[in-house]
């Protein structure tokens, strides 16, 4: 086996109302975000609107593929 180094740094926010940190974290990585999701449940439960609001706070330009279900 060849020698190698693997690093998988992950930050996880637990608890109620932790979505408020999303804009801070997104801003660290740039201004362009690819938003990919499956069916319509993300919109039915209101998560889509919360995520989009946080991305707007970060000044992000959001791209959504045209093939997702609305």
N, C-alpha and C positions, 0 to 999 in steps of 0.2 A: 504494500500500500504506500502511496506517495504521501508525503507530509503536506498538510494544509491547515489553514486557519479558517474557521467559520464563525461569524458573529451575526446574531439575530437580535438586535436591540428592539425591544417593544415596550411601549408605554401604554398602560391600560388605566382608564379612569372608571372607577366603580362608584355606584350610588346614584341617588336621585339628582336630576338636573345637571348631570355631568356633560351634557351636550354643549353647554355654554363654553367649554374649552376647545371645541372643534375649530373655531376661527383662529385661535392662537396657534394651534398645531399645524393647520393648513398653511398659514402664512409663512411658516418656517421653510416650506418646500417650494414656494413659487406662487404664481398667480393663475395657473391653468390647471383645471380639475376635470378629469373624465368621470362622469357619474354613470355608473352601470348598475342596473337592478333588474329584477325579474318581473313578476306579475304586478298587479295593481294594489296589493296590500300595503305597500309602503306609502301610497297616497291615501288609501282608505283610513289608515290609523293615524295619519297626520305627521308621520316621520319625515316624509319628503319635504314638507313645508318647513319643518324645524331645521333640517339639514341645509336647505337652500338659504334660509335666513342667516345661518352661521357662515355659510360660504360667501354670502353678500357682505357680511361684516369684515371678512378677510380680504375683500376686494377681488375675489376670484372670478375668473372667466370660466363658466361651466359649459362643458360639452357633453351632450347626451346622444348616444347612437340612435338612429332612426328606427331600429328594429325592435325596440322594447315595446311591451304591451302597455297601453295607457289605462 
